[in-house]
């Protein structure tokens, strides 16, 4: 394979932190075709309009919760608030406001000292939520107090963020109570006695700092356990679910072939603006949230008021009757079968092609033109803004025979995002990503873990999870049980 496949972008070479770059810098951008072509694909009634979700569009072996786990992972890695549709941005000059690591900075912020609004003020460093545990902590106006406001975009994602906060708090309590050990199998020491009065003569500084140091260490140890168990889920449950299992196993065991960032890690635009947007295809028209509440992903009228709640838009308090029954989204209970996601295909639920203003980051009422209210159109234009290569060119670069025009349902070089979705539809019958999509997604996530000096693959490659029902295994179901999110 060409050595250039693994070359870092200018951002990485210059040591720029939190930038985007290119996974395949040797490939030329696909020739930009502008709004008119994007509308042919992504407007209502266009090539990518999949209509309302029907039973024939569901993937029975793909539980619906993985759509929102993927969205949570995406918000842990990427946030681009500066690039604009319709222009041309150099990826290495585009700032990523998330760290290029699976480190849960969208959950923890910069920690209790710098981001105190995310925490409940306890000396143990628990994350904040409502006293009844039903919702995220919010301001009086309903703004969620979380590290990334996008995690309150919809009810299901905000409730998963709440699960992660509860998971952290449960780990803190179990670690402090001696029920579990830290990541290195060491029991956590008991808390020291009350801090001695500073007026007491002869008290050494070390003793004065014992209490603060103890709880700082407790928070750090709990966060490490949470991060490592989350990283394990990404590698050993999420990736095998969404990708080709053989490709995933090869990358996890043998390392990436095409993405090996040197120096400062970065997020490839082929991942952020194309391959990892596969989850948009899996969104259903609506979801059974719990036994008594079914919510549409968006209202029939995109300008409808969000109150009272009949849909799943976020940005507002959650009532007890709208809390998520996670048994309906992940394989948690033998008695309850989770609802499936929409299958992967080169089409989106038609509701995503006419978004309400509240679902478009930065949009304001009266300033969102309907053509760019389509999620598909926005994705396609963003790919041109960032100069992504054509899907066929990426397939050739990794040694795959490209899909034919007949298989693609169109002619000429196609958008990489569309190619990834069509490949999943044609090659994998909608059950998971195909070879190009799997290769990009898996290599980036594995490479970022390997480049993170604090990940379990870097610090302790032989580490195995300790919080699951079965030793050495940990899945979303285990996380939900530890968090107290399922009975």
N, C-alpha and C positions, 0 to 999 in steps of 0.2 A: 504493500500500500504506500501511496505517496506520503512522504514525511510532512508535507504541507497540510495534510488533513488534521494533524494535531497541533498546528501552530497557534499560539495565542494571538488574540487581537492586539491592536495598538494599545487598548486600554489595559490589558494584562501586562504587556511588555513595559508600559510606563508605570506600573504599580498603582494604577488608578483603582480605588476601592469603590464598589457599588456602581459599576458601569456595565453596559451591555457590550457584546462583541459578536464575532462571527465564528460559527463552528466549522464552516467551509469557506474560508476566506479566498480560496482559489476560484470559486464559482462566481460568475458574473450575475448581477441582479437580473431577475426577469424583467423584460421591457415593460415599463409602466403603461397601463391602458386606461387609467383614470376612472372617473365616476360612472360613465356610461356602461363600461364593461362590468364594473362591480355591481351595478344595478341589475344587469342581465342575470347574474348569479344570485345576488343576495336580496333583491327587493321582494316584497310579497308577490307571489305568483311567478317568481323567477326559478332558475334551475335548482336552487337550494331550498325551496319552500317545500317542507315535508308535511304540511297540513297539521291537523290536530293529532295527538298521539292516539293510535289505534292499537288493538291487541296484536296485530301483525307486525308492529314496529318495536315490540318489547324484546329485551334480551333476558330470558328467564334465569340465566346463570350470572347475571350482573346486578347485584342488589343496588337499589336506588341510592343508598347512602354514599356510595363511592363517588358519585357525581360531586357531592358537597365536601367530601374529604379531599378530593382533587382540587376544589376551589380553595379550601383552607391551605393546602400545600402551596398552591400558586401564590397566595397572598403572603406566605412566609418567605417567598423568594423574590418576587418582582413587584415593583410599583413605579410606573413611568407616568409622571404627571406633567411633563414638559413638552413632549413631542406633539405635533399637531397634524391632523389629517390633511392630506393634499400637498404636503411639501416633501422634502427629501432630507432625512436626518442621518448622519453618520452614527451607527450604533455606539461606537466608542466615545462619542461626545454626548450621549444620552444618559442621564443619571438614573440609576436604579435606587429608589429610596428604601429598599429593603436590603438586608445583607445577603450576599449570594451564598447562603448556608441554610441548612435545615436546622436552625437554632431556635425557632419559635420566638423570634424578636417581635412578631405580631401579637404574641401573648404576653411576653414579659416586659416589653419596652426596653428601657435601659436599666431596669431593676428598681427596687423600692425607694432608693434614695433619689434618683433622677426622675423616675416616673411614678411618684407616690399616688397619683390619682387612679392607678390600676390596682392598687392594693387596699386591704381593709384596715391598715394601720396597726395590725398585730405585730408583735416583735418577731413572730415566726415567719413573716413575709407571705401570708396567704393572699391570694388574689381575690378581688372584690366581686360580689354579686348581691342580689337582693336578699334580704333576711330569710325569705321563704324558699330561696334557691330556685325560683322559677325563671328569673331573667338576669341579664347582665346588669351591672350597676349603671345607672343613668343619671343625667342631670335633670333638673326640674322640667326642662323643655323636651326631654326624651332622648337626648344625645347619649349614645352608649359610651361608657368610659373604658375603651379598649385601645390596644396598640395600633390597630389599623381599622379605620372606620368602614372599610369595604366589608369587614366581617359582620356588619349589620345590614348588608344589602338585602338579605332575605331571611325569613324566619328560620329556615332549616340551617343555614350557615351560622346565624347568631346563636342558635341553640347548641350547635357543635362547638363553637368557641366557649360557650358556658361549660360544656362537658370537659373541655381541656382545662379550664380554670379549676373545676371541681377535682379533676384528676391530680393536678398539682397540689391542691389543698389536702387531699387524702394522703398523698405521698409524704407531705410535710408531717401530718399527724402520725402516720405509721412509723416514720423514721424517728420522730421525737419520742414516741412511746415505746420504742424498742421492738416493734413488731416486725420490722424489716431491717436489712442492712443497707449500706450504701453501695455504690456501683462496684466497689472492690471487695464486697462481702465483709465489710467491717461494721460492727455495731456502732451506732452513733452514741457518743457519751451523754450521760445525763446532764441536765442543765445545772450550772453552778448556782450557789445560793444567791441571795439578793446582793446586789452590788454594794460594797462597803462604802460608808460615807467618806467623802473626800477630805473631811476635816480630821479623820482619824490619823493620828501620827504614825508614820513609818509604814503606811500601806504602799507596797510596790506598784508601779504602773501596770505591770502584767496582771495583777489582781483586779485593778480597776477596769481593765479591758476585757476580763474574762467573759462577762455576760454578753457584751456586744459581739465579741469574736465568736462566741458559741452560736448565737442566732444568725450571724452572717454565714457561718459554716453550715448551719442547718439549711438555710435557703439555698446555698450553692450546691450542696449535696442532693437536695430534693430536685432542683432544676436539672442537674446532670442526669439523674435517674429518669425524669420525665422526658428530657430530650432524647436520651438513648433508646428508650422504649418506643417513642414516636418514630425515630429513625429506623428502628427495626420493623415497625409496621410498614413504613414506606418501601423498604427493600423487600420484605418477605411476604407481604400481603397485598399492598396496593399495586406494585409493579406486576406481579404475576397475574393479578386480576385484570389489569387494563392492557397488558402487552402480551406478545408471543412468548410463552413460557421458556422456550429453548433459547431465544435471544436474551431474555432477562437473565437466565441462569448463567449463560456464557459471560455476560458483562459483570455480573456480581462476583463470579468466581475468578475470572481472568483479567478483569479491568477493561476500561474503554479502549477502543482502537482509534477513534477519530477525534475525540475531545479529551485533550490532556492539557488543561491550562497550566501554564508555568507562571510563577510569580503570583500576583494577586488574582484570585479567581474571579470569573465574570459569568454573566448569564448570556448564552448565545441567543440571538434574535430568532434563529430557526426553531428554537425551543419555545421562547416566550411568546412570539407572535404567530406561531403556526402549530407545531406538534403538540404542545401542552394545552392548546385550546380545543383539543378533541372533546373535552367534557361538555362543550356547548351542544354537541350533537346528542348527548345522552339526556338532556333536560326534557322532562315530560310536561304535558299541559297542566297537570295538577297532581297533588299527592294526598293520600290518606295520612294525615298528620298524627292522629290518634283515633281511638274508636269512634269518637263523636264529631270529629272535625275533618272535613276535606277542604283543602284550599287550592285554588288555581294559582299557578306560578305568577301570572299577571291578570288583571281584570280584563273583561271583554272590551271595555272602553279604556284606552290607555290614559285618558285624562280624568278618570274617575277618582273621587276622593278615597284615600286609604282607610277611612273609618266609616262604619264599623268594619272590623276585619272579616273579609270574605276571601281574600287572596293572601299570598305569602310575601308581599313586599315588607321590607324591614324598616328600620328607622323609627320605631315606635315601641312602647312598652309591650311586653308579652303577658297575657293573662293566663291564669292556671288552666283554663279550658282549652288553651291553644298550645300547651307544651307538647313536645315531640315524644311519641312512644317509639323509642329507637329499635324495638323489635320489628317494626314495620320497615326498617331501612337497612339493617344489617342482620346477618345470621347469628342471632343471639339465643333464641329459644327454639326448641324442637316443636313447641306447640303453635308458634306463630311463624308463618312464612313471609319473609320480607317482600315488598313489592319490587318488581324489577325496574331498572332504568330503561330508557329508550335505547334501542340498539345504535351502534356506531354506524353512521352513514354520511354521505356527502349531502346531507340536508338537515335542516333545523326545524324544530317545532315552529309553526307559523306565528305563535305568540312572540317569539324572539325577533321577528322581523318588523315589529312595530312597537318598540319599547316605550313605556311611559317615561316622562322626563325624570322621575325619581330613580329610574334604573340606569341612567347614563351619568357616569361620574362627571361632575362639573357643569352639567347642563342645567339651565334655568327655564322656567315656564316662559313660553313665547319666543325662545331663542334656539329651539331645536327643530331644524327642518326635518320633515318626515323622511326624505330619502336616507338621511344618516341616522335615523332612529332604528334602523335595522342593524342588529348585532352582526349579521353576516357581512353587510356592506362595510361596517366599521372595521371588522377584522381584515377584510380584503384591502381596503385603503391603507390601513396601518402597515400591512405587509409591504406595500409599495413605498410608503414613507421610509421604511427601514431598509429597503433595497434587498428583500429576500430573493434567493434564487428560485428558479422554477422547480416544481416537484420532480419532473423527469431528470433534471440535472443532478439533484441530490440522490436519486435512486442509482444513477450510474456511478456516482462518486463512492457509494458504499458497495458496489458490485452487484446491484440488483438490476434485472431487466425491467425497464419502465413499463407501466401500464400503457396499453394502446389507446388511441383516440376513441375507439369503440368502447373500451372498458371505462374510459373517463367520461364518456358522454359529451365530449366537447373536442375542440381541435386546438392545436398549438400548445406552446408552453403554458402550463397552468399554475395558478397560485399554489404555493407549498401547502398551506392549510387545507385547501380543497383536495389536493392530492393525498394527503395523509388520511383524510376522512374517506375518500373514495377507495383507497387501498384497503382500509379496514372493512369497507362494505363488500368489495370484490374478492379479496384474498381471504379474509377471515370471517366472511358472512355476517359481519356486524357484531361478532362476539368480543373482539378485542382489536387492538391496533395491528397493522401489518408490519412487515420488516422495516420499512423506512421510519414509520412513526415510533415503533418500539425501540429502534436503535437510537434515535435522537433522544427520546424521553429517558430511557434507561441510562444511556451514557452520561447525560448531563447530571442526573441525580446522583449516580455513583461517583462521578468525577468530583462533584461538589462536596460530597461526604469525604472523599479521599483527600481533598485539598483543605478541609477544615481541621485544624490542629486539635480541636476539642471534640470531634466526633468519635463514636466508639470504634470506627474502623481505623482511626489514626491513633487513638490513645490505647485501646485494648481490643485488638482485632478478634481475640478469642472470647470476648465477653458474650454472654448469653442472657436473655431476659430473666428476671427473677420475680416478676409481679403477676405472671399469668397463672392460670389454673394448672397447666402442665409445665414442668421445669423446661427451660430452654425454648419455650414458645410464647408468643404474645401477639394477639390479634385485637382488632377493634372491639370485639366482644369482651375481651379481658379488660380493656381500658374502660369500657362502659360500666362494668361491674365494680372495678376499683373506684371509679368516680361516683358510684352510687346512683347512676343514671338509669339503671334497670334493676328490677327486683330479683 
